[in-house]
Amino acid sequence: LARTGLAVIAMASSRRPNPEIGEVRNIKPTTRDERGQTKDELEKWRLKQRVGGFQRYVDSAEVLNQPPDSLGYADDSDRFNRDVTGMEKMKRDSEVAKKELMYYNRRIERAEKEEQRWKQAEKEHAQDEAFYERNRVEESKWLRNKTSVPYNLLSMQYSEDADGEKLRYEDDQIRYRASMRAAHLHSKQTATGYNPITGEPASVVETLDRPRRDDYHLLG
């Protein structure tokens, strides 16, 4: 079996082409002195290049230097500026200007809201007027609130139209007949013309005038 395996390997290797021998680049190793970097410097450089939240090496000369995005950073123009009063005044002026801008923006915003509110109110008023005018023309909505009798329920006055005149004429007819009936009954009760108990003359019941149809504005 071992001979058979060796024979198979030999046959497979004989079928593969031999690789060409190209140019070999031999790089001579350099020392740290030649690279200009000692072991300590190499370690410090690697620490500076660390990523992933690891502790980095900070040079002792840069300990007191604040990064530009820190709260303690100040450029030379700010550090050597001795006009403290002017700086405070500029600071106060900046705060006052900021407040004035805020008040101005609030006034503009409230004015715009008030303008929008008035426009909306005018729009709703115009819509209501158009709705009422359309209903007055169509005479569909107001008929629901029209009373079934031709007189005002609050003032008890007759309506100023043909129906009101007709109702007034009919009511005057009822009052006239009632007065005639009262006078007839009174005349039957006091046929002697005086009160039999007191002996005084009997009172007279006045009757109303008969209503004439021509005195009323009736149709037909």
C-alpha positions as CSV (number, residue, x, y, z in Angstrom):
1,L,0.0,0.0,0.0
2,A,2.8,2.4,0.8
3,R,4.4,1.8,-2.5
4,T,1.1,2.3,-4.3
5,G,0.6,5.7,-2.5
6,L,4.1,6.9,-3.4
7,A,3.5,5.9,-7.0
8,V,0.2,7.9,-7.1
9,I,1.9,11.0,-5.6
10,A,4.8,10.7,-8.0
11,M,2.5,10.5,-11.0
12,A,0.4,13.6,-9.8
13,S,3.6,15.6,-9.2
14,S,4.9,14.8,-12.6
15,R,1.8,16.1,-14.2
16,R,2.1,19.6,-12.5
17,P,4.3,22.2,-14.3
18,N,7.2,23.5,-12.3
19,P,6.9,27.2,-11.2
20,E,9.2,29.7,-12.8
21,I,11.8,31.2,-10.6
22,G,11.4,34.9,-10.5
23,E,13.4,37.7,-9.1
24,V,13.9,37.5,-5.3
25,R,13.9,40.7,-3.3
26,N,16.0,40.5,-0.3
27,I,15.5,43.4,2.2
28,K,18.2,44.0,4.6
29,P,16.9,44.4,8.1
30,T,17.6,47.8,9.8
31,T,18.3,48.5,13.4
32,R,16.3,50.9,15.6
33,D,19.1,53.4,15.5
34,E,19.0,53.4,11.7
35,R,15.2,53.8,11.7
36,G,15.6,56.8,14.1
37,Q,13.3,55.3,16.7
38,T,14.2,53.7,20.0
39,K,12.2,51.1,21.8
40,D,10.7,53.6,24.1
41,E,9.8,55.9,21.3
42,L,8.3,53.0,19.4
43,E,6.1,52.1,22.4
44,K,5.0,55.8,22.8
45,W,4.1,56.0,19.2
46,R,2.1,52.9,19.3
47,L,0.3,54.1,22.4
48,K,-0.6,57.3,20.6
49,Q,-2.1,55.4,17.7
50,R,-4.3,53.2,19.9
51,V,-8.0,53.1,19.1
52,G,-11.1,51.6,20.7
53,G,-11.2,53.7,23.9
54,F,-7.8,52.6,25.3
55,Q,-5.6,54.9,27.3
56,R,-3.3,56.9,25.1
57,Y,0.1,58.3,25.8
58,V,0.2,62.0,26.4
59,D,3.4,63.9,26.1
60,S,4.4,65.8,29.2
61,A,4.8,69.0,27.1
62,E,1.1,68.9,26.1
63,V,-0.4,68.3,29.5
64,L,-1.2,72.0,30.1
65,N,-2.5,72.6,26.6
66,Q,-6.2,72.5,26.3
67,P,-7.9,71.1,23.2
68,P,-10.0,73.6,21.2
69,D,-13.3,71.9,22.0
70,S,-12.7,72.0,25.8
71,L,-14.1,74.5,28.3
72,G,-10.7,75.7,29.4
73,Y,-9.5,76.5,25.9
74,A,-8.7,80.2,25.2
75,D,-6.7,81.5,22.3
76,D,-4.0,84.2,22.7
77,S,-6.3,87.1,21.9
78,D,-8.6,86.1,24.7
79,R,-5.9,85.3,27.2
80,F,-4.0,88.5,26.8
81,N,-7.1,90.8,26.6
82,R,-7.2,92.9,29.8
83,D,-10.3,95.0,28.9
84,V,-12.6,93.2,31.4
85,T,-15.1,96.0,31.5
86,G,-15.5,96.0,27.8
87,M,-15.9,92.3,27.7
88,E,-18.6,92.4,30.4
89,K,-20.4,95.1,28.5
90,M,-20.2,93.1,25.3
91,K,-21.6,90.1,27.2
92,R,-24.5,92.1,28.7
93,D,-25.2,93.7,25.3
94,S,-25.3,90.3,23.7
95,E,-27.7,89.0,26.4
96,V,-29.9,92.1,26.0
97,A,-29.9,91.7,22.2
98,K,-30.8,88.0,22.6
99,K,-33.8,88.9,24.8
100,E,-34.9,91.7,22.4
101,L,-34.8,89.2,19.5
102,M,-36.8,86.7,21.6
103,Y,-39.4,89.4,22.4
104,Y,-39.5,90.5,18.8
105,N,-40.1,86.9,17.6
106,R,-42.8,86.4,20.2
107,R,-44.6,89.6,19.0
108,I,-44.4,88.6,15.4
109,E,-45.7,85.1,16.3
110,R,-48.6,86.5,18.3
111,A,-49.4,89.1,15.6
112,E,-49.5,86.3,13.0
113,K,-51.7,84.1,15.3
114,E,-54.1,87.1,15.8
115,E,-54.2,87.8,12.1
116,Q,-55.0,84.1,11.4
117,R,-57.7,84.2,14.1
118,W,-59.4,87.2,12.6
119,K,-59.2,85.8,9.1
120,Q,-60.8,82.6,10.4
121,A,-63.5,84.5,12.2
122,E,-64.3,86.6,9.1
123,K,-64.4,83.4,7.0
124,E,-66.8,81.8,9.4
125,H,-68.9,84.9,9.5
126,A,-69.1,85.0,5.7
127,Q,-70.0,81.4,5.6
128,D,-72.8,81.9,8.1
129,E,-74.1,84.9,6.2
130,A,-74.1,82.9,3.0
131,F,-75.9,80.1,4.7
132,Y,-78.6,82.3,6.1
133,E,-79.0,84.1,2.8
134,R,-79.4,80.8,1.0
135,N,-82.0,79.7,3.5
136,R,-83.9,82.9,3.2
137,V,-84.0,82.5,-0.6
138,E,-85.0,78.9,-0.5
139,E,-87.4,79.3,2.4
140,S,-86.7,75.9,3.7
141,K,-85.2,76.2,7.1
142,W,-87.1,79.2,8.6
143,L,-90.5,77.5,8.0
144,R,-89.6,75.0,10.7
145,N,-89.7,77.8,13.3
146,K,-92.8,79.5,11.9
147,T,-95.6,79.5,14.4
148,S,-98.9,77.8,13.6
149,V,-101.0,80.7,14.7
150,P,-101.0,84.2,13.1
151,Y,-100.0,86.1,16.2
152,N,-97.0,86.7,18.3
153,L,-96.8,84.4,21.3
154,L,-94.9,86.9,23.4
155,S,-96.5,90.2,22.6
156,M,-100.0,88.7,21.8
157,Q,-100.2,91.0,18.8
158,Y,-101.9,89.9,15.6
159,S,-99.6,89.3,12.6
160,E,-99.6,92.0,10.0
161,D,-100.9,89.9,7.2
162,A,-104.1,88.4,5.8
163,D,-104.0,85.5,8.4
164,G,-103.7,88.0,11.3
165,E,-106.6,90.1,10.0
166,K,-108.7,87.1,9.6
167,L,-108.0,85.9,13.1
168,R,-108.7,89.4,14.5
169,Y,-112.0,89.5,12.7
170,E,-113.0,86.1,14.0
171,D,-112.0,87.0,17.6
172,D,-114.0,90.3,17.3
173,Q,-117.0,88.2,16.2
174,I,-116.7,85.9,19.3
175,R,-116.4,89.0,21.6
176,Y,-119.5,90.5,20.0
177,R,-121.6,87.4,20.4
178,A,-120.4,87.0,24.0
179,S,-121.5,90.6,24.8
180,M,-124.9,90.0,23.1
181,R,-125.3,86.8,25.1
182,A,-124.4,88.5,28.4
183,A,-126.9,91.3,27.7
184,H,-129.6,88.9,26.9
185,L,-129.1,86.9,30.1
186,H,-128.9,90.1,32.1
187,S,-132.2,91.3,30.7
188,K,-133.9,88.0,31.6
189,Q,-132.7,88.1,35.1
190,T,-133.7,91.8,35.7
191,A,-137.0,92.0,33.8
192,T,-138.4,94.5,36.3
193,G,-135.6,96.9,35.8
194,Y,-134.4,97.0,39.4
195,N,-132.8,94.8,42.0
196,P,-135.4,93.0,44.0
197,I,-133.1,92.7,47.0
198,T,-131.6,96.2,47.3
199,G,-134.3,98.0,45.3
200,E,-131.6,99.9,43.3
201,P,-131.9,100.2,39.5
202,A,-130.4,97.3,37.6
203,S,-127.1,97.9,35.8
204,V,-127.0,97.9,32.1
205,V,-124.7,95.5,30.2
206,E,-123.1,97.3,27.3
207,T,-122.8,95.4,24.0
208,L,-120.0,95.7,21.5
209,D,-120.5,96.9,17.9
210,R,-121.0,94.3,15.4
211,P,-117.7,93.9,13.5
212,R,-118.0,94.7,9.8
213,R,-116.0,92.8,7.2
214,D,-115.1,95.9,5.3
215,D,-113.1,97.2,8.3
216,Y,-110.6,94.3,8.0
217,H,-108.1,93.7,5.3
218,L,-109.4,90.3,4.3
219,L,-108.6,88.4,1.1
220,G,-111.5,87.2,-0.9
